[in-house]
Amino acid sequence: GLRSGKLGEQCEAVVRFPRLFQKYPFPILINSAFLKLADVFRVGNNFLRLCVLKVTQQSEKHLEKILNVDEFVKRVFSVIHSNDPVARAITLRMLGSMASIIPERKNAHHSIRQSLDSHDNVEVEAAIFAAANFSAQSKDFAAGICNKISEMIQGLATPVDLKLKLIPILQHMHHDASLASSSRQLLQQLVTSYPSTKMVIVTLHTFTLLAASSLVDIPKQIQLLLQYLKNDPRKAVKRLAIQDLKLLANKTPHTWSRENIQALCESALHTPYDSLKLGMLSVLSTLSGTIAIKQYFSSTPGTAATTVRSFDLVKLAQECCYHNNRGIAAHGVRILTNISASCQEKDLLPLEQDAVFGLEALLVLCSQDDSPGAQATLKITLTCMVKLVKCRPHLSQSVVESLLTQLHSAQDAARILMCHCLAAIAMQLPVLADGMLGDLMDLYKLIGRSTTDKKQELLVSLATVIFVSSQKALSSEIKTVIKQQLENTSNGWTAYRIARQASRMGNHDMARELYQSLLTQVASEHFYFWLNSLKEFSHAEQCLTGLQEDNYSSALSCIAEALKSYHKGIASLTAASTPLNPLSFQCGFVKLRIDLLQAFSQLICTCNSLKTSPPPAIATTIAMTSGNDLQRCGRISNQACMKHSMEEFRNLATRYGDLYQSSFDADSATLRNVELQQQSCLLISHAIEALILDPESASFQEYSSNGTAHVESEYERRMMSVFNHVLEEVESLNRKYAPVSYLASNTCLCNAVIALLKVPLSFQRYFFQKLQSTSIKLALSPSPRNPAEPIAVQNNQQLALKVEGVVQHGSKPGLFRKIQSVCLNVSSVLQSKSGQDYKIPIDNMTNEMEQRVEPHNDYFSTQFLLNFVILGTHNITVESSVIDSNGIVWKTGPKTTIFVKSLEDPYSQQVRLQQQQGQPPSQQQQQRTAYSRF
């Protein structure tokens, strides 16, 4: 390793450090590793120093975990006094890379200033790199170096290529208004003094970045860029202006005035170059999806309102819709779509038609071409179609017809994207779905027997659209066609993906058959058990599709059959889990489903028992005279059963809430599914309370349908309609027949259970696939060498418990939600007492503390002071939970436990022993305290 005498082995050891940091990202290792690297940097040759520099730059987010910063900097900084300019240059780059942890080190600032005057080009370039990094971090350094940079840029002795490298430093001069203002003035002078292409490009871009950071000068910057775009004849400068305008359109669309957009439209209308027109339209299409478009169309007071079609932006978009350049046409239709979606004026009808015609033309053009450019344009087109159909449902019929017509002649890559688009439209507007089925089935039969990846993908996409389109159960004909195609292609992964989609859409009979066929095609027993569990779950849900209203005995037998399959499935699912993939969400979701089915079964049994032993005719009178409303249910056993049922459903709702809170990485559709299960439990408990137990205090408000505004899936749509129907039924019974007869209430409850179970359960994406992965790793100090061994603490002292943590991400961090802060909860419980058995105040027996910390570069640390006054063994539990950017708390874990043994301090022990032996403590000993010993 590093101690080897061979240079190659030393270099290999150095470059392996970043992987080590990823594996153990805690300060104790990182600190010692960086000190070792600093030693190598101090005594090694320039190649080793370069390796250390690269490791430092790769591990930038771990730098703040260095504990001995002074020692680390001292070892690195010693090389700045070398006679070798290359060694000094590498040191300057090293200091620049460490700027985040040493922003105010004056010796580093001084070295950078000195090196800017060096005669060696390598050293000067390194000094420029370091100056840029320090300017970004330190206000003092930025203010001090600004004049120096200004002199060098304006100095005649400075070569032009060096000036081009110095100018970008000015983008960091945004720490205060005066500094930003002086930098802007300098850049303004440079733009006019040095009109060469390279200088104008670098200066304008620095200008834009400075404005974007300081925020105050953005409108001026937009005007300046538009001026260059209009007046400067050089294409390179125009391209740079467009690029910077795009940056400002993304960052601050609200600062764009109507005049700015108008100027951009005029430039786009008059330019003869397609490449520039494409860039300008890209900026306009970005702006068209923001608040800027409403500002553009709002008529200013005192001016006559003009029609939408007379605006230059609309003229430009209509002109570009049928352009021979695909990219320009795509941006044209995107602008029209965004205008149609965001502006609600009456004269928009022709504009909508223009958008539809433009989209259809692009669809025909791109679906015949499988080049990457055509596919990218097609994605934009299809996204616009979905957006247009969502906000203008009356256009959906023509859009769907054009998609179905084009499906037959399109390339396979285009067909896949078009299927995704059709599925999205069918989810939003289920009325269109039935009309698609015939065309889709014809196409499914026509797909060849090729086993290429595109064909396999197309089979899955088409099957998904078919499942979405067939709102009710799949017909036997559809099943036969899908199975025949799968037998022909014989790709197990494709069959599994189709089965997974069938489970998501609630087509459980199809899913069961496909899982069954795949059982013998997998390589490991874990996969076998996973598929077997899915097969059993699908069979269980299939059993519930035969439920009928008012037939309660068959309902009980169906639920019993489903529970039998679920119990087999959960056993398989447990066998499929591994330490690396524990399947905790899947197991939790299925266990809750089992308990829910058992609760439903128990409720139907209770209702049936009420029918066989109804309450006496005078039950209502007894209830009124005794003041106990439960007497209306008749016998004590019936009352207890109903109350128990209600509590069980409430308990299930709480457990669904806990499952929701523990699923930080789940997609929104999965979370909505869990929420619907929770609401169904609350609904039944509410119905029991409103109809039988306590009609007066039961409230309908908290269960009102507040989520129907935007329904995402067919499953949610059907569940919401059941909720609304049950609530209306309960409310009307309470209104018409107060108090409600036991017979009517029993019928209502049983029908509600059957209606909920008749909606086929949807197994959402997170059940099969984890797109986002987030975990927290905690380290506690002090920590014992052996986990079962307690840490010794004297009872008159406090334990300082340091909690450090690292947030670990998968391949797509922050895909659904991001961590804002981590909430750490520390609690201690007395496990066993070793002292005298006397009464102890409760406050002294436990510690309960909570702190919120914001992770920086995925690392956080904090400390807790804990009291252990009571002698004995205490159990300390540290639990972490996550707070996302919306302020929602997620119980992600982990939970870590350590043991502390509270010991009596020696002086108190000595006094106690003397008292036990009957010797009064001496005068000198009486005056001693815990502190006087030191």
N, C-alpha and C positions, 0 to 999 in steps of 0.2 A: 504493500500500500504506500502510504505517504512516507514511511521510513525507509523504503527501498532505495538502493543506490542507483537504480536504473531510471532514466528519465521517462521512458514509456510507461512503466508501471505507476510512477507518480502521477502522470497525466491521466491514466485510466482511473486511478483512485479519485482524483479531483472531479472528473466529469460524472462520476457515479453519485455525487452528493445530492443533486436535485431529486433523484428517485428515493434516496434515503429520507429526505425531508418530507416527501409525499407520504411515505409509509409511517413515519413517526413525527408528526408536525407539532411537537411540544417544545417549549423554550429550553428545557434542560438539555436536550440533545442539540438543538439548533445553535444555542449559545456556544457550547464546546466545539461544535463542528466549525462554526465561523471563526473562532479563535485559532483553531488548527489551520484553517485556510489562510488566515491573516499571516500566520508564521511562514507558511509556504510562500505567500506573496512577498514577504520581507526578504527571505534568504534565497528564493529560487531564481531561475533565469526568466527572461522575458516571455518565453513560450508558456511556462508554468503560470506566470502572472496573467497572461491572456486567458488561460483556462479558468483561473480563479475569477477573473472579471466576467466571463461568460456565465459561470455558475451563479455569481451574485445577481446578474441581470435576469437570469431565468428564475431565481428564487426571491424576486423582489418583494412578494407578499409576506415572506417569512422574516424580513429584515427587522421588523419591529419587535420580534421575539428575542432579539439579542439583548442579554441582560447587562453584560460588561461592554457597553458601547464605547466608553473612553479607551479601554484597553485595545479593543478591536481597531478603532480609528488610529491610535498611537502606532500600532504595528504597521498598518497600511501606509500611514502618512510619512513614516521614516524614509520611504523610497523617493519622496518628492525632492529630496536633496541630492539625488544621484546625479552623476555627470552625464549619464546616458539619456538623451532627449526622448527616446522611445519608452524607457522605463518611466520617465516623468509623465509622458502622455498616457500610458496605461493607468498610472496612479490617478491622474486627473479624471479619466473616464470612470475609474473605480469610485472616486469621491462623488462624481455626478450621479452614479447609480445608487449611492447611499444617501442622496440629498433628502429623502423623506425622513430619515432618522437623525440627520445632523444639519438641519436647515440653517441654524444660526451659528455654526462654528466659524469664528473669525479667521483662524489660521487657514481654513479651506478657502474662504472668500479671498484672502490675500494672495494665496497661491494661484488662484484662477486669474486674478487681475494681472499678476506678474507674467503668467504664461501667455496672456493675450498679446504681450509685447515681444514674445520670443521670435527668433529668426528661423526657427525650425517649423516647417508647415504642419508636420504630424502633431507637434505639441500644441500649435495654435488651434488646429481643428478639434483636438481633445478638450482644450480650454473652452471652445465655443459650445461643445456638447455639455460640459459641466456647467457653464454659465446658464444655458437654457434650462437645465434641470433645477438649478438652485433658484433661478428667477421664478420658476413655477411654484416653488415651495416657500421662499422667504421674501417678505415685503421689503426688509432692510436691504437685502442684497440687490433686489430688483431696482430699488430707488438709487442705490449707490452705483450700480453698473450702467444705468441708463445713459448717463452723460458720456461715459467711456465708449459705449457701443456707438452712440451718436457721432462722436469725434472720429472713430475709426471708419464708420460708413461714409462720412462726408470728407474724410482725409484723402488727399490726392495720392498719397503713397500706398494706400491699401489697394491691392489688386481687385479686379471686378469679381472674380470667382469667390474671393474671401468675403466681399460685401454681400454676395448672394447667400452665403452661409450665415452671416451676422444678422441680416434683416429678420429672419424668423424668430430670433430671440425676443423681438419687440411684441410678439403676440402674448407674452406672459406679463406685460406691464399693465395689469388690470386691477392691482391690489387697492388702488384708490383713484378718485376721479382726476386729480391733478396729474398723476403719473400717466393715466390713460390718455388724457388730453394732450400732454406734451408728446407722447408717442405718436398720436394721430397727426399732430402737426408735422413731425419729422417725416412720417410716411407720406403725407400730402406733398411735402417738398420733394421727396424722392421720386414720386410718381411723375411730377412735372419736370424735374431736373434730369432724370435718366429715362428717356423714352424708349430704350431698347426693349425688345420683346421679353427677354428673360427677366430683366429688372422689373418691368411692369407686372409680369405674371406673379413673381415672388412677392412684390410689394402689395399688390391687390389682395392676394390670398392672406397675407399676414394681417392686412387691414381688416378683412372679413372676420378672421379668427379673433382678433382683438375686440371688434365690435360685438361678436357673439358672446364673448366672455364678460365684457363690461356692461352690455345690455342697453346702455343709454343712447348709443349712436347708431342703432340698427336702421332706422328710417333713412338717415343720411347715407349709410353704406348701400342700401338698396338703390337709392337714387344714383349714387356714383357708379355702381355696377351696370345699371340700366343705361347710363350715359355712355359707358365704354362699349356696351353691347350695341348701341345704336350708331355711335360715331366712329369707333376705331375700326379700320378696315382689315386688321390682321385676324385671321381665323383662330389662331392660338389664343389670342387675348379674349375673343368672343367666347371661345369654349370655356376658358377659365371663369369668365363672368357668369356664364350659365351654370357652371358647377357650383360656384359660390352662392348664386341665387337659389339653387336647389337646397343647399345647406340651410340657408336662412328661411326658406319656405317650410322646411321640416321643423326647424327649431322654434321660429316665432311667426307663425302665419297671421296672427292678430295684428302685427305691425304693418302689414301690407295694406296700403290705401287703394282706393278705386283707381287713382291716377297711375299707380305703379302697375297694376294688372293691365290697365288700358295700354300703357307704354309697351309692355311685354307682348300683348296681343298684336299691336301695330308692327313691332319688329318681326314677329313670327309671320304675319301676313305678307310682309314685303321681302323677306329674305329669299334668295334664289337657291340656297344650299339646303339639301334635305337633312344633312347631319345636324346643322344648327337648328333647323325647324324642329327636329326630333327632340333636341335638348330643351328648347323653349316650351314645347308642348308637355314635356316631362315635368317641368316646373309648374305649369298651369294645371296639369292633372293632379299634382300634389296639392296645390292650393284649392282646387275644386272640391276636395273632400274635407275642407276645414271651414272655419267661421269666415274666412276671407271671401268666400263666394257670396255669402249673404250680404256682406258689406258692398260687394260689387254691384249686386242687383237692387239694393235699396235705393230708392229715388231720393235725391237730396231735396230739402225743403225749398220751395219757390221755383222748382223746375217741373215741367210737364212730365208726367209718367210716360215712359217709353215702353213699347212692347218688348218682351224678352228676346224675340227673334231679331230685333234691330241692333242688339249689342254685338260688338266686335268679337267677343269671346265665343258667342254662339255661332256667328258666321264662320269663324276660324274652325271650330269643331266640326260643323257641317261640311265644310270644304275638305277637311282632312279625313273624314270617315271612310271615303272611298279612294284614298291615296294609294298609289302603287307600292309604297313602302309600308310593310306590315306594322312596324313599330309606331309610325305616325298615325296610321289608321286606328291602332289600339288605343293610343292616348286620346284621339278624337272621340271615340265612342265612350271612353271612360269619363271624359269631361261632360258629355251629354247625359250619361247615366247619373253622375253626381249632381248635375243641375236638376234633373228630373226628381231625384230623391230628396234634395234639400230645399228646393224652392216650390212652394205650394200655389203659385199663381194660376189664374184660370186659363190663360192662353198657352198653357204648356202642352196641350194635347198633340199638336204637330211635332213638338220637340220629342215627346215620348215615342211617337211613330218613327221619327228620324233615328232615335237611339236603337229601336228594335230592328229597323232595316239595316243599320250599320253593323249591329251585332250579328245578324244573320249572314250578311255578306262576308264578314271576317270568319265566321264559323265555317262556311263553305270553303273559303280559301285555305284556312289553316288545317282543317281536318284531313285534307288530301296529302299533306306534307309532314313527314316525320322527323324533320331536322330540329335541332334544339331551339333555334330561333322561333320556328313556327309553333312549337310546343309552349314556349314561354308566352307568346302572343295569345295562344288559345286559352291558357290559364287566366290571363287578364280578361279575355272575352267572357269566359264562363263565370268568373267572379262577378263581372258586371251584370250578367244575366240573372244570377241569384239575387243580387242586390235590387235590381229593377223589379223582379217578380215579388220580392218581399214588400217593397213600398208601393207598388202598383199592381195589386193582384189581378186586375182586369186584363193585363197584358200576358198573363201566364199561359193561356191556352195556345196562343200563336208561338210563344217561345218553346213550349214543350213539343209542339208539332214539328217545328223546324229541327229540334234536336233529334227527335225520333226518325225523321226522314233522313237526316244526315248520318245517323248511326250506321246504316247499312253499307254505305260506300266509303266510310272513313277508314283511316289507318288504325292499326291496333292501339298504338300509343295514344292517339286522339280519342278512340272509343273509351278507353279507361277513364280519361278525364271527363268525358261527356257523361259517363255513367255516374261519376261522383256528383256532377252538377244535377242530373235528374234526381238522384237520391235526396240531395239537399232541398230541391224544389218540392218533391213529394212529401218530405217531412214537414215542410211549412204549410203546404196546401194539400191535404189528403184527398180532397175532392177530385184532383187530377189523376190520382194514382191508378184507379181502375182502368182508365182509358189507355194507360201505357202497356198493360200486361200482354196484350195480343202481340204487339210489335216486338216486345222484349223476348217473348217465348220463341217467336220466329227466328230472331237473331241468335238465340241460345242454341237452337237446333242447327243453325248454319255454321257455327264456329268449327273450324277444322280440327283434325286430330293431332295437330302440332303440339309438342311439349315445350315450346320456347317460353321464356320467362314472361314475355308480353301476353301470350295466350293464356297462361296460368292466371296472371293478374286480371286479365279481361274476364275470365270465368268468375273470379271472386267478385269483381265490380258489378257484373251483370246480375249475379245471384243476389247481391245486396239490394240492388234496385228492385228486383222481383219480390224480395221479402218485404221491402218497404211498401211496394205497390199493393200486394195482396194483404189488405188490412185484416181480413179474417183468416181462418185456418187455410193452409195451402191445399189446393185440390190435388187429387192423386195423380192427375196428368202432369202437373208441374213437377211434383216429386220425382216421377218416373223420368222426365226429360233431364232433370239435374243429375240424377243418379247415373243415367246412361252416359252422359258426357264425362262424369267423373271416372267411370269405369274405363272409358276410352282413353282418357289422358293418363290415368293411373299415377297421379302425383299426390302422395299422402299429405303434404303440407298444404296444398290447395284445398283438399277435402276438409282439413282441420280448420282452415280459415273460413270456409263457407259454413261449416258447422258452428263456428264461433259467432258469425254474423246471424245465423238462425237463432242462436241462444239470446243474442242481444235484441232481436226483433220479436221474440216470444213465439217462434215457430219450433216448439220443443219436440214434436214428433219427428220432424225432419232431422233436427240436431241429434236426437237419440240414435237414429239409424246410422248417421254418419260416424258418430263416436264409436258405435258398436263395430263398424267396419274397420276402424283404425286401430282397434285394440291390439291386433296381432302384428301391426306394422312398425312398432316402436322398439328402440334398441335397449332402453333401460327400464328397470322395474318402477322407478319413480314416475316416468312418463306413462307407463301402463296404469299405475294407480290413479294418476291425474285424469287420464281419459276415462277410466272406469268410474271415477267420482262424477265427472261431467255427464256421463251416460245415465247414471242413477238419478242425478238432479233433474235431468231432462225428462226422465221417465216419471219422476215424482210430480213435476209440474204438468205433465201430460195427463196424469190421473185426475187433476183438478179441473180439466177443461170440460168434463162430463157433468159438472154440477148443474142442477136445475132448481129454480125457485120453488118453494113450498114442498120440496121433497127432502125432508131433513134426514131421514134414515139413510138414503143413498149418499147424502152429503157426508155423513159421519163415516161411512165405509170408504168413500173416496179419499177423505182426509187421512184415514187410518192407512190406506194403501200408499198414499204419498209419503206419510211419515216413515213407513217401512223402508221405502226406497231412499229417503233422506238419511236414515240411520246407516244404511249400507254405504251411502255416498260419503258421509262424514268420516267413516272408518277408513275408506280408501283415500280420502283427502289428507287425513292425518298421516297415512303411510307415504303419501307423495311428498310431504314436506321434508326439507333438508335444513341443516344449520345455516347454509348460505341463503336458502330460499324458504323461510319458515311458513309462508302462505298464511300469515296472521289475519289479514283482512278477509280472505276467502273463508277461513274457518269461523271467524267471528260472524260474518254475514250469514253463513249457512246455519250456524247454531241458533242465531236469532230467528231465522226463518222457521226452524224446527219448533222452537218455543212458541212462536206466533201461531203456527198451525195447531199446536197442542192447546193453546189458549182459546182459539176459535172452536176447537172440538169440545172443550170443556164448557164453553158458553152455550153451545147448541144443546149439550146434555142437560145443563142446568135449566134451560128454557123448556126442554122436553119434560123434565121432572116436575116443573111447575104445572104442566098440562095434566100430568097423571095425578098430582096431588094439589089441586088448585086451592087458593086461599078461601076461607069460609065467606059466606055472603056478607057477614057483618065485619069483614076485615077493615074496610074503610072507616067504619064507625069506631072500631077499636083503636085504629091509628089516630083518629082525631081526638078521642077522649084521652088516650094515654100520652099524646104529644110525640109519639115515636112514629115517624113516617114509614119506617121499615116494616111495621106491622102489616102494611098493605100487601106485602109479599106472602103473607101467610106464615108457615112454620119457620121456626128459628133457623133450621138448616138451610132453607131457601134464601133467607135474608143473608146469612153468612156466605153462602155460595156466590150470590150476586155481588156482595161487597168484595169478596176475595177476587172475583173476575175483574172487577173494575180496577182494583189495586194492581193486579197482575198486568193488565194492559198499560197502566201508567208506568209500571216498572220496566216493561218492554220498551216503551217510548224513551225512557231515560237511557236504557242500554243502547238503543239506536242512536241517541244523541252522543253517547260516549264513542261509539264506532265512528260517527261523523267527525268528531273532534280529533280522533287519532289518525284520520286519513288525510294528512297534509298534502301528500303527493297525488291524490286522486284527481281525475278530471271532473269538470263541473257536472257532466251528465251522470256520473256515478254518484256524486254527492247529492244531486237532486233525487236520484233513485232512493238513496238511504233516507232522505228527508221525507219522501212520500210514504215509505214504510212506517216511519215515526208518526206521521200525520194520521195514517190509517189506525194505528194503536190508540192515539188520542181521540180519534173520532168515535171508536167503539166505546171507550171508557166514558166519553161525554154522553153518548146515547144511553148507556146504562144508567148514568146519574140522572139524566133529564127525564127518562121514561119511568124509572122504577124507584131509585133511591132518594133523590132530592130535587124534584122538578123546580122548586122555587129558586134555589141558588144557582142552578146550572145556567151558564151564559153561552149564547151562540156567537157572541162577537169575536172571541179569540180564535174560533175555528172558521171564520168567514173566508171565502175563497179569495185570498189576496194574491195568489200566484198565477192567476189565469191570464194576466195581461199578455205574457209572451210565453207560450207553451212550446217547448223544444222538440218533444217526441210524441209519437202516437200513444206510447204507454202512459206518459204523463197526462195526455189529453183524456184518455179513458179513465184514469184514476180520479182526475179532477171532476169529471162528470158524475162518477159514482159518489164522491164526497158531497157534491152539491145535492144530488138526488136524496141521499140519506139524511142530510141536514134538513132539507125541505120536508121530508117525510116525518121526521121527529118533531119539527116545529109545528106542522099542521096537526099532528096527533095531539100535541100539547094544547094547541089553540082550540081544537074542536071538542075534545073529550077530556077535559080536565076534571078529576084525575083520570089518567089513562087506564083502561082495563088491562089486567095482566095478559089477556089473550092477544090483544092488539100490540102491546109492547113486545111480547115474545116473538110474534110474527115479524115485527119490524126489525128486531135485533138479528134474528136468523137470516132474514132476507139481506140485511146489510152485510153480514159475514159472507154469504154466498156471492153477492154482487162483487165484493172485494176480491174473493178468490177466483172468480171467473175471468178477471183481467189477467192474461198470461204474464208471469213475472219476467222482467227483463234483466238478464245478467250483463251489466254494463262493462265498458272497456277495462276498467281497473281490476275487474275480477280475473281477466286474462292477461293483461298487459300493463306494465308500469312504465310510462313515458318519462316521468320525472322521478328522480331518486334523491332524497335528502335524509341525511342521518347526522346525529350529533355524537361526538366522542368526548367523554369527560375524563379528566384526571384530577384526583384530589391529593393535596399535600397538607399535612404529613399523611403518608399512607404506609401501612404495615407491610413487612416483607411477605408475610403469610396472610391471606385475606381473613382467615378465622382468628388471627391473633389481634387482641385489642391494643390500642395506643394508650400509654400510661399518661395521665394528667393529674396534677395535684388539685384538690378540691377548692383551694383558695386562689387558683389561677384560672385565667380564661384561655380556651383553645382558639388559636387563629387558624381557621380552616380556609385554605386557598382552593378555589374551584377554577380550573382552566378547562376550556373546551374548544373543539375544532368542529366546524360545520363542513361535512363532506357531501359533495354533489355527484350525480351521475353525469351522463353525456349531455343532458339538456338542462342546465341549472335555471331555475326560475321560469319554467315553461308555463305553469298554471298560476303559481303564486311565489312571492319572494319573502325571505325572512327579514323582518324589520328589526326585531330585538328578540333576545332569549330571556325567558323568565325562569329564574332558579329558585327552587323552594327547598329550604333545609329544615328538617324536623328531627328532634331526638326524643327517644322514649327510654325510660328506665326499664332495663330488662330484669336485673337481679340486684338486690340490695346486699351490701356486705357490712354495713354499719348497724347501729342499734335500731331496734324496731320502734320508732316513735313517729308521731303524726308529722307528715311533711306537707307544707303548702303546695298546692297543685302547680303554681307558677314555677316552683323550683325543680319540678320533676321533668318538665319538657322545655324544649327550645323550638320556637316556630318563627322562621324568618323567610322573607321573600325579597329578591332583588331582580331588577331588570337591567340587562346589559346589551349594548348594541355591538354585534360582531364587526370587527374591522379586518378586512382581508380574510374573512371566514375564521377569525380567532377571537376569543373573548376570555377575560379572566376577572374574578372578583374575590372578595374575602368576607368571611363571616366570623364574628366573635361569639363563642358559645360558652355558657356557664355550666359547670357540672358540680354543684354544691353537694349533692347527695352522693355518698360513697356507693360504689357499685359499678356494674357494667351498663353502659348506655349504647343504644343502637341509633346511629346517625344515618338518615336517609336523605340523599340529594336527588331531587327530581327536576328534570328540565322540561319546559314546554316552550313553544314557539309562538311569537306574535307576528302576523303577516303585515303587509303594507296597508291593509284596511283596518288594522287594529283587532282582528279576530284571533282568539287564543286557540292553539292546536296542541293537544296533549300527545306530543310525538315521543316523549321519553328522551334518553334512557333514565333509568332509576338506579342509583349506585348506593351501596350500603357499606359503612365501616363501623367498627366497634371501638368504644373508648372506655377505659377503666379509670374511674375516678378514685384516686388514692388520698388518704388523709395526710396532711403535711406533717413533717417530722416533729415540729414544735408542739402542735396540737396533740399529736400522738403521745409525746413525752408527758405533757400535762395530764392527759387522760389516764395514763398508766400510773402516774404518781397519786392521782386522786383515788384510783382503784386500790392502791396499796396503802392508802390512808395517810400519806405524807403530804403536808401542805407545801406547795411550791415556794422556793426561796424568793426573797424580795427581788434579787437580781433577775431571776427567771420571769417573775411576774411582769417586769417592765419590758421584756423583749417582745418584739412584734415580728410579723412575717418579713418585714423589710429590714429590720436591724441585723438580721443574719448576714446580709450582704454588705 
